[in-house]
Amino acid sequence: MQDTKQRRHGLTRHSGLIAGQPFAVGTGFKALSFRHAQYAGMMDPLIMVDHFTMRAPTFGPHPHAGLSAVSLLFEDSVGAFNNQDSLGNDLDLMPGDLYWLKAGCGAVHDEKPKPGGRTHALQVFVNLPAAMKYDAPDALHVKARDMPVLEGAGWRTRIALGQSQGTNGASAPALPMTILDIHLDKDGRFEHEIPAGRAAFILSVSGSVRLDRGDAPLAMEAGYSTSIHAGDAGAALRMHGVSKSHLVLLQAAPIREPFVQRGPFAMSTDAEIEAMIAAHQNGALGALD
């Protein structure tokens, strides 16, 4: 369902419910995928969000350029999720951790669960503005124990990045972003203020939740998402657990620039994509040690 409401400039507008598209790779990887083409521009600056479980190495070393690749592990993951990249990082992400790889002008990356592990997570591609697409690669690892946790009657929220209710978490290495990992009991209620000019993407991981966006409430079941673009006055978002539920909010300022995506690359033109593919084939994007 795509019931996009267009409102005059300066006021909040939002999409309707968008269903994730299922896909699998072998027997060790299953996901629901949400892609920018489904949102008629309302997903900006996000390009892709995959809600996945991985039980075995799946993709192998692969390149990225012109975007950031962000992994948010959920707390119910089991075991370590090994992360390697051509920046020289080789580390194990543990349940609840976040890893942000700003690929910029190009990096090679691989993630896989250690034997016996089961990773339950989001993989997010965040676009970079044209002026940042050739930046040097950078990375950030935020451990679960270092994330602020907000709690109230019937709700608990981890601030993986950014800010909510006056509490600050870590800062992203590219594009200020807030990522909230939200758990609601039945009838639990959590409120978050979307600042003026920011866009928020909300994904229901499990359960049933009702969103109050300032007009008619929106009921959202697991496997669906919606996005909100706050106007000049910002937007108050209230989340009410119809059942025990889990959702994630990703918030940032839209870039509002045209781009071309091809797999793990997001550049301004097709010619730049071709140049990045050639650079990777020639080994110029680096390699894993």
SESEMAR-159786 format. One record per residue (C-alpha): residue number from 1; y, z, x; residue in one letter. Coordinates in steps of 0.5 Angstrom, whole numbers, plus 2048, in hexadecimal, padded with zeros to 3 digits. Layout:
BEGIN
+-----+-------+-----+------+------+
! pos ! north !  up ! east ! code !
+-----+-------+-----+------+------+
! NUM !     Y !   Z !    X !    A !
...
+-----+-------+-----+------+------+
END
This chain:
BEGIN
+-----+-------+-----+------+------+
! pos ! north !  up ! east ! code !
+-----+-------+-----+------+------+
!   1 !   800 ! 800 !  800 !    M !
!   2 !   807 ! 7FE !  803 !    Q !
!   3 !   80C ! 801 !  7FE !    D !
!   4 !   812 ! 800 !  803 !    T !
!   5 !   819 ! 803 !  800 !    K !
!   6 !   81F ! 7FF !  803 !    Q !
!   7 !   825 ! 803 !  802 !    R !
!   8 !   82C ! 802 !  804 !    R !
!   9 !   82E ! 804 !  80B !    H !
!  10 !   82F ! 80B !  80D !    G !
!  11 !   82A ! 80E !  808 !    L !
!  12 !   823 ! 80F !  809 !    T !
!  13 !   81E ! 80A !  808 !    R !
!  14 !   816 ! 80A !  809 !    H !
!  15 !   810 ! 806 !  808 !    S !
!  16 !   80A ! 808 !  803 !    G !
!  17 !   803 ! 809 !  805 !    L !
!  18 !   800 ! 805 !  80A !    I !
!  19 !   7F8 ! 805 !  80B !    A !
!  20 !   7F5 ! 806 !  812 !    G !
!  21 !   7F1 ! 800 !  814 !    Q !
!  22 !   7EA ! 802 !  817 !    P !
!  23 !   7E7 ! 7FF !  81D !    F !
!  24 !   7E1 ! 801 !  822 !    A !
!  25 !   7DF ! 7FF !  829 !    V !
!  26 !   7D8 ! 800 !  82A !    G !
!  27 !   7D5 ! 806 !  828 !    T !
!  28 !   7DA ! 80B !  82C !    G !
!  29 !   7E0 ! 809 !  829 !    F !
!  30 !   7E3 ! 809 !  822 !    K !
!  31 !   7EA ! 809 !  81F !    A !
!  32 !   7EF ! 808 !  81A !    L !
!  33 !   7F5 ! 804 !  81C !    S !
!  34 !   7FC ! 803 !  81A !    F !
!  35 !   800 ! 7FD !  81C !    R !
!  36 !   807 ! 7FC !  81C !    H !
!  37 !   806 ! 7F5 !  818 !    A !
!  38 !   804 ! 7F9 !  812 !    Q !
!  39 !   80B ! 7FD !  812 !    Y !
!  40 !   810 ! 7F7 !  812 !    A !
!  41 !   814 ! 7FB !  817 !    G !
!  42 !   813 ! 802 !  815 !    M !
!  43 !   80E ! 804 !  81A !    M !
!  44 !   814 ! 803 !  820 !    D !
!  45 !   813 ! 805 !  825 !    P !
!  46 !   80C ! 806 !  825 !    L !
!  47 !   807 ! 800 !  826 !    I !
!  48 !   801 ! 802 !  824 !    M !
!  49 !   7FD ! 809 !  822 !    V !
!  50 !   7F6 ! 80A !  823 !    D !
!  51 !   7F2 ! 810 !  820 !    H !
!  52 !   7EC ! 810 !  824 !    F !
!  53 !   7E6 ! 813 !  826 !    T !
!  54 !   7E2 ! 811 !  82C !    M !
!  55 !   7DC ! 814 !  82F !    R !
!  56 !   7DA ! 80F !  835 !    A !
!  57 !   7DE ! 80B !  83A !    P !
!  58 !   7E1 ! 805 !  836 !    T !
!  59 !   7E7 ! 801 !  838 !    F !
!  60 !   7E6 ! 801 !  840 !    G !
!  61 !   7EC ! 801 !  844 !    P !
!  62 !   7F2 ! 7FC !  841 !    H !
!  63 !   7F9 ! 7FB !  842 !    P !
!  64 !   7FF ! 7FD !  83E !    H !
!  65 !   807 ! 7FA !  83F !    A !
!  66 !   80D ! 7FB !  83B !    G !
!  67 !   80B ! 801 !  837 !    L !
!  68 !   808 ! 808 !  837 !    S !
!  69 !   801 ! 80A !  836 !    A !
!  70 !   801 ! 811 !  833 !    V !
!  71 !   7FA ! 815 !  832 !    S !
!  72 !   7FB ! 81B !  82D !    L !
!  73 !   7F4 ! 81F !  82D !    L !
!  74 !   7F2 ! 823 !  827 !    F !
!  75 !   7F0 ! 82A !  828 !    E !
!  76 !   7E9 ! 829 !  825 !    D !
!  77 !   7E7 ! 824 !  82B !    S !
!  78 !   7E1 ! 826 !  82F !    V !
!  79 !   7E1 ! 826 !  837 !    G !
!  80 !   7E6 ! 822 !  83B !    A !
!  81 !   7E9 ! 81B !  83B !    F !
!  82 !   7EA ! 818 !  842 !    N !
!  83 !   7F1 ! 815 !  843 !    N !
!  84 !   7F2 ! 810 !  849 !    Q !
!  85 !   7F8 ! 80B !  84A !    D !
!  86 !   7FA ! 807 !  850 !    S !
!  87 !   800 ! 80D !  851 !    L !
!  88 !   7FB ! 811 !  855 !    G !
!  89 !   7F9 ! 815 !  84F !    N !
!  90 !   7F2 ! 817 !  84E !    D !
!  91 !   7F1 ! 81D !  849 !    L !
!  92 !   7EE ! 820 !  843 !    D !
!  93 !   7F1 ! 821 !  83D !    L !
!  94 !   7EF ! 827 !  839 !    M !
!  95 !   7EE ! 828 !  831 !    P !
!  96 !   7F6 ! 828 !  82F !    G !
!  97 !   7F9 ! 825 !  835 !    D !
!  98 !   7FE ! 81F !  835 !    L !
!  99 !   7FE ! 819 !  83A !    Y !
! 100 !   804 ! 815 !  83A !    W !
! 101 !   804 ! 80E !  83F !    L !
! 102 !   80A ! 80B !  83F !    K !
! 103 !   808 ! 804 !  842 !    A !
! 104 !   80E ! 801 !  842 !    G !
! 105 !   80D ! 7FB !  847 !    C !
! 106 !   806 ! 7FC !  847 !    G !
! 107 !   800 ! 801 !  848 !    A !
! 108 !   7F9 ! 801 !  848 !    V !
! 109 !   7F5 ! 806 !  844 !    H !
! 110 !   7EF ! 809 !  842 !    D !
! 111 !   7ED ! 80F !  83D !    E !
! 112 !   7E6 ! 811 !  83B !    K !
! 113 !   7E2 ! 817 !  839 !    P !
! 114 !   7DE ! 81B !  83E !    K !
! 115 !   7D6 ! 81B !  83D !    P !
! 116 !   7D5 ! 81F !  836 !    G !
! 117 !   7DC ! 81F !  834 !    G !
! 118 !   7DF ! 81C !  82D !    R !
! 119 !   7E6 ! 81B !  82E !    T !
! 120 !   7EA ! 81B !  827 !    H !
! 121 !   7F1 ! 818 !  828 !    A !
! 122 !   7F7 ! 814 !  827 !    L !
! 123 !   7F9 ! 80E !  82B !    Q !
! 124 !   800 ! 80C !  82A !    V !
! 125 !   803 ! 806 !  82D !    F !
! 126 !   80B ! 807 !  82E !    V !
! 127 !   80F ! 801 !  82F !    N !
! 128 !   815 ! 801 !  835 !    L !
! 129 !   81B ! 7FE !  834 !    P !
! 130 !   81C ! 7F8 !  838 !    A !
! 131 !   821 ! 7FB !  83D !    A !
! 132 !   81B ! 800 !  83E !    M !
! 133 !   815 ! 7FB !  83E !    K !
! 134 !   815 ! 7FA !  846 !    Y !
! 135 !   816 ! 801 !  848 !    D !
! 136 !   812 ! 805 !  84D !    A !
! 137 !   80C ! 808 !  849 !    P !
! 138 !   80C ! 80F !  848 !    D !
! 139 !   807 ! 814 !  845 !    A !
! 140 !   807 ! 81B !  841 !    L !
! 141 !   801 ! 820 !  840 !    H !
! 142 !   803 ! 825 !  83B !    V !
! 143 !   7FD ! 82B !  83B !    K !
! 144 !   7FC ! 82E !  834 !    A !
! 145 !   7FD ! 835 !  836 !    R !
! 146 !   804 ! 832 !  838 !    D !
! 147 !   806 ! 830 !  831 !    M !
! 148 !   80A ! 834 !  82D !    P !
! 149 !   807 ! 836 !  826 !    V !
! 150 !   80A ! 838 !  820 !    L !
! 151 !   807 ! 83C !  81A !    E !
! 152 !   808 ! 83E !  813 !    G !
! 153 !   804 ! 840 !  80D !    A !
! 154 !   7FF ! 83A !  80C !    G !
! 155 !   801 ! 836 !  812 !    W !
! 156 !   801 ! 835 !  819 !    R !
! 157 !   805 ! 82F !  81D !    T !
! 158 !   804 ! 82E !  825 !    R !
! 159 !   80A ! 82A !  828 !    I !
! 160 !   807 ! 826 !  82D !    A !
! 161 !   80E ! 822 !  82E !    L !
! 162 !   815 ! 823 !  82C !    G !
! 163 !   818 ! 828 !  827 !    Q !
! 164 !   817 ! 82B !  820 !    S !
! 165 !   81A ! 831 !  81D !    Q !
! 166 !   81E ! 833 !  823 !    G !
! 167 !   818 ! 833 !  828 !    T !
! 168 !   818 ! 82E !  82D !    N !
! 169 !   811 ! 82C !  831 !    G !
! 170 !   811 ! 827 !  837 !    A !
! 171 !   815 ! 821 !  837 !    S !
! 172 !   812 ! 81A !  837 !    A !
! 173 !   813 ! 815 !  83E !    P !
! 174 !   816 ! 810 !  83A !    A !
! 175 !   819 ! 810 !  833 !    L !
! 176 !   81A ! 817 !  830 !    P !
! 177 !   815 ! 818 !  82B !    M !
! 178 !   812 ! 81E !  827 !    T !
! 179 !   80B ! 81E !  826 !    I !
! 180 !   808 ! 824 !  821 !    L !
! 181 !   801 ! 825 !  820 !    D !
! 182 !   801 ! 829 !  819 !    I !
! 183 !   7FC ! 82D !  815 !    H !
! 184 !   7FD ! 82F !  80E !    L !
! 185 !   7F8 ! 834 !  80A !    D !
! 186 !   7F8 ! 832 !  803 !    K !
! 187 !   7FF ! 834 !  800 !    D !
! 188 !   801 ! 834 !  807 !    G !
! 189 !   808 ! 832 !  808 !    R !
! 190 !   80C ! 82F !  80E !    F !
! 191 !   813 ! 82C !  80F !    E !
! 192 !   816 ! 828 !  814 !    H !
! 193 !   81D ! 825 !  815 !    E !
! 194 !   81D ! 81E !  817 !    I !
! 195 !   824 ! 81D !  81A !    P !
! 196 !   829 ! 817 !  818 !    A !
! 197 !   827 ! 810 !  81B !    G !
! 198 !   81F ! 812 !  81D !    R !
! 199 !   819 ! 80F !  81A !    A !
! 200 !   813 ! 814 !  818 !    A !
! 201 !   80C ! 811 !  818 !    F !
! 202 !   807 ! 816 !  814 !    I !
! 203 !   7FF ! 815 !  814 !    L !
! 204 !   7FA ! 819 !  810 !    S !
! 205 !   7F4 ! 81B !  815 !    V !
! 206 !   7F1 ! 81F !  810 !    S !
! 207 !   7F1 ! 822 !  809 !    G !
! 208 !   7F7 ! 820 !  804 !    S !
! 209 !   7FE ! 822 !  804 !    V !
! 210 !   804 ! 821 !  800 !    R !
! 211 !   80B ! 81E !  803 !    L !
! 212 !   812 ! 820 !  801 !    D !
! 213 !   816 ! 81B !  804 !    R !
! 214 !   81C ! 81D !  7FF !    G !
! 215 !   81A ! 819 !  7F9 !    D !
! 216 !   814 ! 818 !  7F6 !    A !
! 217 !   80E ! 81B !  7FA !    P !
! 218 !   809 ! 817 !  7FD !    L !
! 219 !   801 ! 819 !  7FD !    A !
! 220 !   7FE ! 817 !  803 !    M !
! 221 !   7F6 ! 817 !  804 !    E !
! 222 !   7F3 ! 817 !  80B !    A !
! 223 !   7F3 ! 810 !  80E !    G !
! 224 !   7FA ! 80E !  80C !    Y !
! 225 !   801 ! 80F !  80F !    S !
! 226 !   808 ! 80E !  80D !    T !
! 227 !   80F ! 80D !  811 !    S !
! 228 !   816 ! 810 !  80F !    I !
! 229 !   81C ! 80D !  812 !    H !
! 230 !   821 ! 813 !  812 !    A !
! 231 !   828 ! 811 !  810 !    G !
! 232 !   82F ! 813 !  812 !    D !
! 233 !   82E ! 81A !  80F !    A !
! 234 !   827 ! 81B !  812 !    G !
! 235 !   821 ! 81C !  80D !    A !
! 236 !   81D ! 823 !  80C !    A !
! 237 !   816 ! 822 !  80B !    L !
! 238 !   811 ! 827 !  808 !    R !
! 239 !   80A ! 827 !  808 !    M !
! 240 !   805 ! 82A !  803 !    H !
! 241 !   7FE ! 82B !  804 !    G !
! 242 !   7FA ! 829 !  7FE !    V !
! 243 !   7F4 ! 82B !  802 !    S !
! 244 !   7F3 ! 82D !  809 !    K !
! 245 !   7F6 ! 827 !  80D !    S !
! 246 !   7F8 ! 825 !  814 !    H !
! 247 !   7FD ! 820 !  815 !    L !
! 248 !   801 ! 81D !  81B !    V !
! 249 !   809 ! 81C !  81B !    L !
! 250 !   80C ! 817 !  820 !    L !
! 251 !   813 ! 816 !  820 !    Q !
! 252 !   818 ! 812 !  825 !    A !
! 253 !   81E ! 80E !  824 !    A !
! 254 !   81D ! 806 !  822 !    P !
! 255 !   81E ! 801 !  828 !    I !
! 256 !   820 ! 7FB !  823 !    R !
! 257 !   81E ! 7F6 !  828 !    E !
! 258 !   819 ! 7F0 !  827 !    P !
! 259 !   813 ! 7F0 !  82C !    F !
! 260 !   80C ! 7ED !  82D !    V !
! 261 !   806 ! 7F1 !  82D !    Q !
! 262 !   7FF ! 7EE !  830 !    R !
! 263 !   7FA ! 7F3 !  831 !    G !
! 264 !   7FC ! 7F9 !  836 !    P !
! 265 !   803 ! 7F5 !  837 !    F !
! 266 !   80A ! 7F5 !  833 !    A !
! 267 !   80F ! 7F1 !  836 !    M !
! 268 !   815 ! 7EE !  834 !    S !
! 269 !   813 ! 7E6 !  834 !    T !
! 270 !   80C ! 7E3 !  835 !    D !
! 271 !   80E ! 7E0 !  83C !    A !
! 272 !   80E ! 7E8 !  83E !    E !
! 273 !   808 ! 7E9 !  83B !    I !
! 274 !   805 ! 7E3 !  83F !    E !
! 275 !   808 ! 7E6 !  845 !    A !
! 276 !   805 ! 7ED !  844 !    M !
! 277 !   7FE ! 7EA !  843 !    I !
! 278 !   7FF ! 7E6 !  849 !    A !
! 279 !   801 ! 7EC !  84D !    A !
! 280 !   7FB ! 7F0 !  84B !    H !
! 281 !   7F6 ! 7EA !  84D !    Q !
! 282 !   7FA ! 7EA !  854 !    N !
! 283 !   7F9 ! 7F2 !  854 !    G !
! 284 !   800 ! 7F3 !  854 !    A !
! 285 !   800 ! 7F8 !  84F !    L !
! 286 !   7FC ! 7FD !  853 !    G !
! 287 !   7F5 ! 7FF !  853 !    A !
! 288 !   7F1 ! 806 !  852 !    L !
! 289 !   7EF ! 809 !  858 !    D !
+-----+-------+-----+------+------+
END
